[in-house]
């Protein structure tokens, strides 16, 4: 490809260059994962890596990235460039912040950006976002009542100036966190991956003879925007509304949305959503906005790579002060516990506009912070991650224990036990936890962890789906509820819990909703569910009207209408 390429690219060349950019961001992700110290990054991939052009438009995002951050990354970049205009930046500068309202919604994510210089001018920016294992304060949970309790809040600044790390800043971090080696190690991993990313961008430009990424960026974004507008135009125009209730503190929290599909544009308005609460579950607008973009994308162009073009036809608004547009000093540590419900809220609103694309509610992911001391005396502050079921779709069963709308990975048992000196006694699927339907909801799971550290541990929960189950769609049943218990006694899934040595905590993850009338699920499929252990014989009869004879391995439909299709129980017949 010739230097100073024009704004037009043939389809083949554009596809090659675009794929090459995604491969480049994947290399940045690989560097970040290999150099990070905490399992939330190295094992669970709670991260994003993005390449932006010289005007701070996102071009490509790493494949193994949290998709929602495609919505927040360009916004954060512009905040950073307002604080440090491009003409003031130098090679080796690394800008960073963890401000919830400028970044991703809570203090526990750090965003770093590095300018890429070529021949003395900025040609691109690389950006990384990772969840930190600790940032001081009460720790990663929902117990805080205001932002000042949650930890260190860094305004936009430089962690490196012309390649020199700010050692005073590092000293400040070390003095305020429980696991300084982990935290500082993760910060340096972000610095390192952006350094690698810068080299990769320059090698890419040299390889293809590109002096200016601007034309390529515009071509990529224009293609994405065109494709998104065509998909939106294919939706049934109109105004669509939805309201749901979620568990809060003393009373439920109301989420509401009004979505207007008009021509090739969509506007999402959260007017009618309830106010903020005195707990760390409030959601800054940057996160609600990003979740909205992600939700619309999954309904229209789920396979297209993430970049700024695909977000252009979508606008979002929320009343200032509602829980989806929280203002300082409200606490936001567990903002995902509420913010993830933006997706089922939007899906429910657009069910009539795109019935073949929406999915039933998911059981959602669950994060529990473990704080204490390892049996070797080393400090522990790390996050246990598990997931409920994935919501069923038209013609497709939901997958068991797969997170949605996030996409984090599970920390292997062996790794978890080694770094925490706790023992995972049991992990098993929960039969009957997935909502009944023509397509069955994904199952939840039960995990039992024992404190073998020899010292008390503090657990900080952010669990949801404990009162309001994952709802089914178009006649599908609801999933089972999430339950947390300490030595068999149920506890508040959002509370701060003290776990004595030898104690056991049990988490029963929520099942997902089903899709469609359970009576239309083929008898042979219900039989397979029973034989596979996904549905019990009692559940098959109750929810599907199918009688299963396990001795002969046969089944028959015996009821014209299942009883209580929306009620699901755990493996022992008790409501989960």
C-alpha positions, 0 to 999 in steps of 0.5 A: 500500500502506498504512503499517504493512502487516500480516504478510499480503500478497496474491500480486500485491503480494508479487511486486511488492515482492519484484521491486522489492527485487531491482531495488534491490539491482541498483542497488547492484551497478551503483554498485559496478561503476561505481565500482570500480577493479579488474577483478575487480569491474568486469569479473568481478563477483566481488561480492555486494550484499544488503539485510537487514532490521533483524534482519539477515535477508537479504531480497534479493540482487543478480542479478549477485552471487556466489550463495554469499555469500547463505549468509555475508552474514547470518552476517557481519552478526550478527558485526558486530552483536555487535561493534557492537550496533544501539543504538550505531550512528549514521547514516553508520557503515560496518562492515567486516571481511575476517576469513576466519572472520567473512566469506567464508573468505579475506582477499581479500574485504572485507565492508561493512555500513551501517545504514539509518536512518528517523525515528531508528531502523534499518529495514534494513542494506545489505551489499556483498562484493567481492574486493580485488586485493591485501591485502599479504602473499604475494598471492592464491594458495595458496603461504602456509603460515599466515594471517599470510603472506597479508596484512592481517587486519582484525577487525570495525571501522568504516571510516566513523564517522558519515560520516567515513572513518578516514584512519589505516586508509586510510594503513595499507592504502596502506602494505601493498599493491602497488597502493594506488590500486586497493585504496583505490578498491575500498574506497571503491566499497564505501562508496559503493554502501552509501550509494546502497543506503541511499537506495534503501531509503528511497525504496522505503519512501516509494514504497510507504508502508512504515514497517517492513520487518519484515512484508515480510521475514517474508512473503518469507522465509516464502514461500521457506521454504515452497517449499524445504520442499515441494521437499525433501519431494519428494526420496526420503528417506534417507541418502546418502553420497559420497567424492571425492579431490582433489589436495593438496600431496604427497598427495590430500585426501579429501572425504566427506559424509553427507546425510540427507533427512528430511521437509522438512529436509536435513542435510549432515555432512562427517565423514570429510573429511581434515585441513587442509594447510600451504598456502593451500587450507584452507576455513573453515566459513563458506564450506563452509556457504555452498557447501552451501546453494548446492548444495542450492538449485540442486538444488531451487529454482534460480530462486527469488531468494536470501534467508534463508528458503530456507536455513532447512530446511538444516543443515550440520556439519563436524568442527573441524580438517578442511579444510572447517572450518579453524581459525586460523592455517591459510592460506585464500587459495585456499579456493575451490580446495577449497571449490568441490568441496563442490558436486560432492560433494553432487551425487554424494551426491544423484544417486540422490535426484534423478537428473534434477536433478544434473549431471556435474562441471564443469571449474571456474574458474581464477584466476591472480594476476599481480604485477609492473610495467606497462611504464609503471612502474605496479605490477600486481597483478590476477587472470586468470580463465578457466573450464573446461567446465560439467557435462552434465545429463540431456538438456542438454549442458554449456556450454563455458568457463562457470564452475561453481559460481561465476558470474564473468565474463571480463575482455575481452582488450583490458582485460586487455592494457591494464592488465597489458602482457601479450599474450593470443596465443591462446584456443581451445576444446579438442576432445574435452576434454568428457566423452562421454555421451548429454549431452556435457560442456562443453569446456575451453579453451587460453589463451596469455599472453606477458609483454610488460611488460619486467620479470619477473612473478610468477604465483600459481596456485590450479588444481585438476583437474590430477590428478582429472578432472571425473567423468561421471554415469550412464555419462558419461565424464570430462573432460580435466585442467587443465594449466599450462605455462611456455614449454611446460614443465608447472608446478604449477598451485598454485605460485608461478611466476616469468615472465621478460620474453617468456616465455609461460604456457599454461593448458589449462582442464579439460573437464567430465563427460558425462551418460549412456551415450555410445552413446545420443547420436544419430549426427546429434548426434555428427556436428554435434559433429565439424562444429562442432569440439567433437569430433574424428573420432577422438574420435567413433569412440573415445568414441561408436562413430561413424565420421564421413566429413568429405568427405561429411559423413555418419556411422554408428555402427560399434561396439556399445560405445565404447572407453575412454569415460572417457579424453579427449585434447587437440586434438593427441592427447595427454592434456590 
